[in-house]
Amino acid sequence: MYTKIGASVEVSWENRLYKGRYILPRPMQQGRFPTCVFFSFTKGGQLVIHRSFADKYQNPKIQCDILLDPESVAREFVVMNGGQRWDWNFLRKDKDRLDRPAAAACLMTEVGADGESSRWEGKRKVAVDKCTYLGHKPSFDEVKCLLDTGKAVMAGMICGPDFDGLGPDEIYSCSPQYVWRNGKRRLAEGFEKHMILLIGHAKHDESGSIYTPFLNSHGCSFGGGGIGRVFFDDLRCFYVMDTKYPPKIIDKESSPSKLRLGHDEQKRDAGLAKTEDGKGSGKYVVPARRQ
């Protein structure tokens, strides 16, 4: 369902500069595989790298040109999930052994995404300092504060068959339908979970409901130049990311297969933390996929 924006006033990195610089990444097309989680987290990493660059270099004429490749993170997830790096069939959601957002948080801090820049030759593994689980449903005031200070906030939503028809002056809301399959409640055909990068906030001028502009992963043809809007109440499963400049450069020998798999509900709900595995190794524990 769509709601017209009307005369609502938005605070968004789409039309707002951070210390004289445009920090919003360009929209990309995720393609036919369900890789929205990796696109949103990688674009979030690029946003906070550009923001931290602006914090360090006050002269807006000095630009940051670091670009991160979302597909490189998706490939690392395939390895973490038990497949071969180029076996895209392991990106089908029914193949998941792991919770995707938690795995993406781990990959962005411990393995990194392929990054390109004029500051180095070729590609380097670029990682962020922090990516933590903010909660299933944090308060809007908490999320607003993070967005206003240039932190990257990623959130999940449910979208229906009408999602790709969202217009540039519309706000999306979804009333998902469910079916019972093998004794479990599942989303009906045409409805699916989706992950996006939030880039601002606003209050609808007529209803007073809070909504958030977001960067999607369906290319420039989606919404208005790749940007959409969704009501805040429809969002869930929030993550927040931050880093300093220069970003971490990870040794290319690092491998996601070295990260131990875990099934501890508390660690999943806390996001991803470095924990003792009983042997004092302090390995990262990646939560299993929710069933």
C-alpha positions in Angstrom: 0.0 0.0 0.0 1.2 3.5 -0.8 0.7 6.8 1.0 1.5 10.1 -0.6 4.2 12.1 1.1 2.3 15.4 0.7 3.9 18.4 2.3 6.1 16.3 4.7 9.5 17.8 5.5 12.3 15.2 5.4 15.7 15.1 7.0 17.7 12.8 4.7 21.2 12.3 3.4 19.6 12.2 0.0 19.5 16.1 0.0 21.7 16.9 3.0 25.5 17.4 3.2 27.7 16.2 6.0 30.4 18.9 6.6 30.1 20.0 3.0 30.2 16.5 1.5 27.7 14.1 0.0 28.1 10.9 1.9 25.2 8.8 0.6 26.4 5.9 -1.6 25.0 5.4 -5.1 22.2 2.9 -5.5 23.0 -0.5 -7.0 21.0 -3.4 -8.4 21.3 -6.6 -6.4 20.2 -8.8 -9.3 18.2 -12.0 -9.2 19.7 -13.4 -6.0 18.4 -12.4 -2.5 21.4 -10.4 -1.4 19.7 -7.3 0.0 21.3 -7.9 3.5 24.9 -7.7 2.0 24.1 -4.7 -0.1 22.6 -2.8 2.8 25.5 -3.6 5.1 28.1 -2.8 2.5 26.5 0.5 1.6 26.2 1.3 5.3 30.0 0.7 5.6 30.7 3.0 2.7 28.5 5.7 4.2 30.3 5.7 7.6 33.7 5.6 5.9 32.9 8.7 4.0 31.4 10.3 7.1 34.5 9.6 9.2 36.7 10.9 6.3 34.8 14.2 6.5 35.4 14.3 10.3 39.1 13.9 9.8 39.5 16.2 6.8 37.6 19.5 7.3 38.3 20.9 3.8 35.3 19.7 1.6 37.5 20.0 -1.5 39.3 16.8 -0.3 37.0 14.0 -1.4 36.8 10.4 -0.3 36.5 7.9 -3.2 36.4 4.6 -1.4 33.9 2.2 -3.0 32.9 -1.1 -1.5 31.6 -4.1 -3.4 28.5 -5.8 -1.9 29.0 -9.0 -4.0 32.3 -9.6 -2.4 30.6 -9.9 1.0 27.9 -12.1 -0.4 30.6 -14.5 -1.7 32.2 -14.6 1.7 28.8 -15.5 3.2 28.6 -18.4 0.8 31.9 -19.7 2.2 30.7 -19.1 5.8 27.5 -20.9 4.9 29.3 -24.0 3.7 29.5 -23.5 -0.1 32.1 -22.7 -2.6 32.8 -19.0 -3.2 31.2 -18.8 -6.6 28.3 -21.2 -5.9 25.4 -18.6 -6.0 22.9 -21.4 -5.3 24.0 -21.1 -1.6 22.5 -17.6 -1.6 19.0 -19.2 -1.7 17.4 -18.5 1.6 16.4 -22.1 2.1 20.1 -23.0 2.1 20.9 -20.7 5.1 22.4 -22.3 8.2 23.2 -18.8 9.6 21.3 -15.6 10.5 22.2 -13.4 7.6 22.2 -10.0 9.3 24.4 -11.3 12.1 26.7 -12.9 9.6 26.9 -9.7 7.6 27.8 -7.8 10.7 30.6 -10.2 11.4 31.9 -10.1 7.8 32.0 -6.3 7.7 34.1 -6.1 10.9 36.3 -9.2 10.6 36.7 -10.1 6.9 35.8 -6.8 5.1 34.4 -6.0 1.6 36.5 -5.6 -1.5 37.3 -1.9 -1.7 38.7 0.3 -4.5 40.2 3.8 -4.2 42.7 6.0 -5.9 44.7 5.8 -2.6 45.8 2.2 -3.4 46.2 -0.2 -6.3 43.8 -2.9 -7.1 41.3 -4.1 -4.5 41.8 -4.3 -0.7 39.7 -5.9 2.0 38.1 -2.9 3.9 36.4 -3.4 7.2 34.6 -1.2 9.7 35.2 -0.9 13.5 31.8 -1.7 14.8 28.5 -3.3 13.6 26.1 -4.2 16.4 22.6 -5.4 16.8 20.4 -2.5 18.0 17.4 -4.5 18.8 14.3 -5.9 17.2 12.4 -2.7 17.8 14.4 0.2 19.2 12.7 3.6 19.9 12.5 6.1 17.1 14.3 8.7 19.2 17.3 6.3 19.5 17.4 5.6 15.7 16.8 9.3 14.9 19.9 10.3 17.0 22.1 7.8 15.1 20.8 8.9 11.7 21.4 12.6 12.5 25.0 11.9 13.4 25.8 10.0 10.3 25.8 6.5 11.7 24.7 3.7 9.3 21.4 2.1 10.4 20.2 -1.0 8.6 16.7 -2.5 9.2 14.5 -5.3 8.0 11.0 -5.1 6.7 8.5 -7.3 4.9 7.6 -6.3 1.3 4.8 -7.6 -0.9 4.2 -8.0 -4.6 3.6 -4.3 -4.9 6.9 -3.2 -3.5 8.7 -2.5 -6.8 5.9 -0.2 -7.9 6.6 2.3 -5.1 6.7 5.9 -6.5 9.1 8.7 -5.8 6.5 10.6 -3.7 5.1 7.6 -1.8 5.6 5.8 1.5 5.4 2.1 1.5 3.4 -0.1 4.0 2.7 -3.8 3.9 0.1 -6.0 5.4 1.8 -9.4 5.0 -0.1 -12.6 4.5 0.9 -15.9 6.0 0.3 -19.6 5.4 0.9 -22.7 7.4 3.6 -24.9 5.9 5.0 -28.1 7.5 3.4 -27.0 10.8 5.1 -23.6 10.7 3.7 -20.1 10.0 5.4 -18.8 6.8 5.1 -15.8 4.6 2.7 -16.4 1.7 4.0 -16.4 -1.9 4.9 -12.9 -3.1 5.9 -11.7 0.4 9.4 -11.7 1.6 11.8 -10.2 4.2 14.0 -7.4 2.9 16.9 -5.4 4.4 17.5 -1.7 3.7 19.8 1.2 4.7 18.0 4.0 6.5 19.1 7.5 5.4 16.7 9.9 7.2 13.4 10.5 8.9 10.2 12.5 8.7 6.7 12.9 10.1 3.8 12.6 7.7 2.1 15.9 7.4 -1.4 14.5 7.6 -1.3 11.4 9.8 1.6 12.4 12.0 3.1 8.9 11.5 6.9 8.6 11.4 8.5 7.3 8.2 12.1 6.8 7.0 13.7 7.4 3.6 15.9 4.4 2.7 18.5 3.4 0.1 17.3 0.2 -1.6 19.2 -2.4 -3.6 16.9 -2.6 -6.7 18.8 -0.1 -8.8 18.0 3.5 -9.8 14.7 2.7 -11.3 13.2 1.9 -7.9 11.3 4.7 -6.1 13.0 8.0 -6.8 16.5 7.2 -8.1 16.9 4.1 -5.9 15.4 5.8 -2.8 12.2 4.7 -1.1 10.2 5.5 2.0 8.6 3.2 4.6 6.7 3.8 7.8 8.9 3.3 10.9 6.4 1.0 12.6 6.9 -1.5 9.7 10.7 -1.9 10.5 12.4 -4.5 12.7 15.8 -6.1 13.3 18.0 -3.0 13.5 21.8 -2.9 13.2 24.0 0.1 13.6 27.5 0.5 12.1 30.3 3.0 12.7 34.0 3.3 12.0 37.0 5.7 12.1 39.1 6.9 9.2 41.3 5.4 7.9 39.3 2.2 7.8 40.7 -1.2 8.7 42.5 -3.0 5.9 42.2 -6.8 6.4 44.8 -9.4 5.4 43.4 -11.1 2.3 44.4 -14.5 3.9 41.6 -14.0 6.4 38.7 -16.3 5.7 35.1 -16.4 6.9 35.5 -20.2 7.2 37.7 -19.6 10.3 34.8 -18.0 12.1 33.2 -20.6 14.4 29.4 -21.3 14.1 27.3 -21.0 17.2 23.7 -21.5 18.2 23.5 -19.4 21.4 20.2 -17.4 21.5 21.6 -14.8 23.8 24.5 -14.1 21.5 22.1 -13.8 18.5 19.9 -11.3 20.3 22.9 -9.3 21.4 24.1 -9.0 17.8 27.6 -10.2 17.4 30.2 -10.0 20.2 33.6 -11.5 20.6 33.1 -14.3 23.1 35.1 -17.1 24.7 34.4 -20.5 23.2 35.3 -22.5 26.3 39.0 -22.7 25.3 39.8 -19.0 25.8 40.2 -18.4 22.0 37.8 -15.5 21.9 36.5 -16.4 18.4 33.5 -14.8 16.9 30.3 -16.7 17.2 27.9 -16.4 14.3 24.2 -17.2 15.2 22.4 -19.9 13.5 19.5 -19.0 11.3 16.1 -18.5 13.0 13.7 -21.2 12.0 
